[in-house]
Amino acid sequence: MLFDASKPEMDKAIELCKVFNCSLDNLFVDEMDRCSDEYSDLRLEEVEAFRYVEHTVVSTDPEADAIERVYKYAKDNGDEDPKVIGWDFPNISQEQVNVFNMHGYTAAWIIPEGINPQGLNIKEQPKHKYVAIHIDRPFDNPFVTIPGAYKTLLDYMRTNGLDRVESGVIPCFETDGEGMDVYMACK
């Protein structure tokens, strides 16, 4: 009987562990700021409208190729300190993935005010609400920390009754750099 009475509280504790990406020991025994030191600044944020130019690459190393191209777009247009974001490109075949070990990535250069690139397909992102999290040292263990950030965002959204948005805006993206912010669109 005592176990049944504590079950709802245990369910809440498990949900908190999912949000903070930690174990029950981390939650109840360890210091909270040590449970997942690569993640910080979990937040709900309004991302202002912006213009961007994107480039998608499907290859065995698409991320580096796509990012390199958008940095070139920025430099060619006088932006010496460009803001670049990126996201996985999902529209590839199973043959490309399984046989040729390829995957896709889209990188985008956020066009600053006052720069009007010529000859490039400029897209516009409306102002929208995102959940976001910061990752320190994302490339120390990228196959764990980056997916873990997305999982943390999904858990945060579920816990707070937020729904994902898949159309009309960029559904999710990451910033480029030493540290990384991961964003997921929500209602």
N, C-alpha and C positions, 0 to 999 in steps of 0.2 A: 504494500500500500504506500509506503513512503516513496518508493521509486515512481509510482504513478503521479504523485503530487508534484514531484520535481521535474517531470518530463517536459511540460511547457517551457520551463526555464532553461532546460538543456537544449531544446529546439532553438531558443533565442541565442544561446551561447554558440551553437553550431553555425547559425546564420551570421553572427558577428565574426566568427573565425573565417568564414568565406569572404566577407567584406574586407577584412584586414589581412587576408592571406596568411593566416597563422594557425597554429595548433591550439588545442584547448590548454595545454601547458603554457604556451606563450600568452594566451589570454588571461589565465588565472594566476600564473606563477611568475613569469618573466616580466620585465619592464616592457610596456607596449611599444616604446620607441625603438626597441631592439628586435622585434619579431620579424620585421621585413624591412631592413634598412635601405634596400634599393628603391622602395616605393615611398612616395610622399605626395602631399598636396592633392589628395582625392577631393574632387570638387564638382559642382554643377556650374557651368559657365555659359554666358551668351557670347558666341563668337560673332563679331561684327562682319558685315558683308565684305567680300573681297573679290578682286578679279585675279584670274590665274591662267597660266599656260601649262598644259600637262603634256607629258610624253610617256607612252607605254612601251615596254619592251617585254618580249617573250623570248627567253633564252635560258642558258644554264646559270647565268649570273645577271639577272635582269635589274636588280636594285642598283648596283653600281653603274650599269650602263644608263639607266633612266635618270638617275641623279646627276651624273656627269653631263648629260645633254641639257637638263634644265639649268644647271649652273652656267653652261655656255650661253644659253638664251639670255640669262640675266646679265652676264658680263658683256655680251654683244650689244645690249641695250642700256649700258651705263649703270647697272646696279652692282656695285662692288661688294655689298654685304647682303646678299639675297636671303630671303626666308624661303625655305624649301620644305614641303610636306610630301608624304607618300603613303601609298596603300597597296595591298595585294590586288592584282588584277585577276578576277575569278574566271574570265571567259576563255579558258583553254581546254583542249580536249584531253581525255584520259590517255590517249596515245602520246601526246606531247609530254605528259607527266610521267607515265610508266615506261615508255620505250626510250624517249630521248632525254629524260631527266630534266625537263624544262619546267619553268613556272613563269608567271607574269608579275610585273610590278609597274605601277604608275607613280611617277614623281611629278610634282607641280611646283612651279615658281610662283609665289605670291607677288603680283605686280604692285610696286609701291605707287602712291599718288604721284602724279607728275610724269610718269613714264608711260608712253603709248607705243608699244612695240608694233612694228609694221611686218606684215607677212606671216604672222602667227595667229592661230585660232585661239582667241581670247574667250574664256568662259567666265561666268559670274556665279558666285556662291552667295545666296541671300543670308541675312543675319539669321542665326539659328542657335538653339540650345543644345549643348553637349555636356556629357559627363567626361571628366578628364582626370588623368593621374600622371604624375611625374616619375620617371625611372632614372635613377643615378646609375651610371656604368651599365647601360643596357647590353653592351656587346661583350661583357665579361662572361655571360652565359645566356646568349640571346634566345636559344630555343626553350629556355625556362622563363626568363624574366619578361620577355615581350608577350608570349601567350598568357603568362600569369597576370599581366596588367589588364589584358582584355577580359580575362575571367573575373578579375576583381571588379572591373567596370560593370560587367553583366550582373554580378552578384549585388552590387550597389544599386543598380537600376531595379532589379527584382525586389530587393528589400524596401526600396522607396517608392514602389508602384509606378516606375517610369517605363514607358514602352520605347523600343528601338524604332528609328526611322530609317527606312531603306531606300526611299526615293525622294527626289526633289532637292536633295542636298548631298554632299559627299558623306556617305554613311559612317565612315570611320577613317581616321588618318593618324599618322605619326609625324612628329617634327624630326628634322635631321640635326645631328650634332652629337657632342660628347654625352650630354644628358638627352633624354627623350620625353616628350609629352605625348600621351596617347589619348585620342579623342573618339567618342562614340556618340552619334546623333541620337537625340531622344525627344519625346513629346513632353 
